[in-house]
Amino acid sequence: MTTYYDLLADQESIRMAQGGLEYAEKLLADNQSGSEEWACGPSMMCCGAREVALRQQALLAAQNTFFKTANP
C-alpha cells in the first residue's frame, strides 16, 4: 500500500534530480561557450557531457519510481 508520504518523497526525488540536471546542463553550456580567460579542453567537455547524461538517467529513474509508486 502506497502512502501519501511515499509519493511526497518520490516527488522530492524528482525535484532534486531536475535541479541536478539543470546545474549540469548549465555547467556544460558554460564550458562549451569557452570564454577567452578560461578555456576548457576536450576532456572537460567529455566529463560535462557524461555528467549531464548521468543526471538525465537519475531523473528518469526518479520519475519511474514515482510512476510505479503512484500506479501499483
C-alpha positions as a Markdown table, in Angstrom:
| # | Residue | x | y | z |
|---|---|---|---|---|
| 1 | Met | 0.0 | 0.0 | 0.0 |
| 2 | Thr | 1.4 | 3.4 | -1.1 |
| 3 | Thr | 1.2 | 6.2 | 1.4 |
| 4 | Tyr | 0.9 | 9.9 | 0.8 |
| 5 | Tyr | 4.4 | 10.3 | 2.2 |
| 6 | Asp | 5.9 | 7.8 | -0.2 |
| 7 | Leu | 4.5 | 9.9 | -3.1 |
| 8 | Leu | 5.9 | 13.1 | -1.5 |
| 9 | Ala | 9.3 | 11.6 | -1.1 |
| 10 | Asp | 9.2 | 10.5 | -4.7 |
| 11 | Gln | 8.2 | 14.0 | -5.9 |
| 12 | Glu | 11.1 | 15.4 | -3.9 |
| 13 | Ser | 13.5 | 13.0 | -5.5 |
| 14 | Ile | 12.3 | 14.2 | -8.9 |
| 15 | Arg | 12.8 | 17.8 | -7.9 |
| 16 | Met | 16.3 | 17.1 | -6.7 |
| 17 | Ala | 17.1 | 15.2 | -9.9 |
| 18 | Gln | 15.8 | 18.1 | -12.0 |
| 19 | Gly | 17.9 | 20.6 | -10.1 |
| 20 | Gly | 21.0 | 18.4 | -10.6 |
| 21 | Leu | 20.3 | 18.1 | -14.3 |
| 22 | Glu | 19.8 | 21.9 | -14.7 |
| 23 | Tyr | 23.0 | 22.6 | -12.9 |
| 24 | Ala | 25.0 | 20.0 | -15.0 |
| 25 | Glu | 23.5 | 21.4 | -18.3 |
| 26 | Lys | 24.4 | 25.0 | -17.2 |
| 27 | Leu | 27.9 | 23.9 | -16.4 |
| 28 | Leu | 28.3 | 22.1 | -19.7 |
| 29 | Ala | 27.0 | 25.2 | -21.6 |
| 30 | Asp | 29.4 | 27.4 | -19.7 |
| 31 | Asn | 32.3 | 25.1 | -20.6 |
| 32 | Gln | 31.2 | 25.0 | -24.2 |
| 33 | Ser | 31.0 | 28.7 | -24.5 |
| 34 | Gly | 34.7 | 28.8 | -23.5 |
| 35 | Ser | 35.5 | 32.3 | -22.5 |
| 36 | Glu | 39.0 | 33.5 | -23.5 |
| 37 | Glu | 40.0 | 33.8 | -19.9 |
| 38 | Trp | 39.3 | 30.2 | -19.1 |
| 39 | Ala | 39.0 | 27.7 | -21.9 |
| 40 | Cys | 38.2 | 24.1 | -21.3 |
| 41 | Gly | 39.9 | 21.2 | -23.1 |
| 42 | Pro | 38.2 | 18.3 | -24.7 |
| 43 | Ser | 38.4 | 16.2 | -21.6 |
| 44 | Met | 36.3 | 18.8 | -19.6 |
| 45 | Met | 33.7 | 18.7 | -22.4 |
| 46 | Cys | 33.5 | 15.0 | -22.3 |
| 47 | Cys | 33.2 | 15.0 | -18.5 |
| 48 | Gly | 30.5 | 17.6 | -18.7 |
| 49 | Ala | 28.5 | 15.7 | -21.3 |
| 50 | Arg | 28.9 | 12.5 | -19.2 |
| 51 | Glu | 27.6 | 14.3 | -16.1 |
| 52 | Val | 24.6 | 15.6 | -18.0 |
| 53 | Ala | 23.9 | 12.0 | -19.2 |
| 54 | Leu | 24.2 | 10.7 | -15.6 |
| 55 | Arg | 21.8 | 13.4 | -14.3 |
| 56 | Gln | 19.3 | 12.6 | -17.0 |
| 57 | Gln | 19.5 | 8.9 | -16.0 |
| 58 | Ala | 18.9 | 9.9 | -12.4 |
| 59 | Leu | 15.9 | 12.0 | -13.3 |
| 60 | Leu | 14.4 | 9.2 | -15.4 |
| 61 | Ala | 14.9 | 6.7 | -12.5 |
| 62 | Ala | 13.2 | 9.1 | -10.1 |
| 63 | Gln | 10.3 | 9.6 | -12.5 |
| 64 | Asn | 10.0 | 5.9 | -13.0 |
| 65 | Thr | 9.9 | 5.3 | -9.2 |
| 66 | Phe | 7.2 | 7.9 | -8.8 |
| 67 | Phe | 5.1 | 6.4 | -11.6 |
| 68 | Lys | 5.4 | 2.9 | -10.1 |
| 69 | Thr | 4.5 | 4.1 | -6.7 |
| 70 | Ala | 1.5 | 6.1 | -7.9 |
| 71 | Asn | 0.3 | 3.3 | -10.2 |
| 72 | Pro | 0.8 | 0.0 | -8.4 |
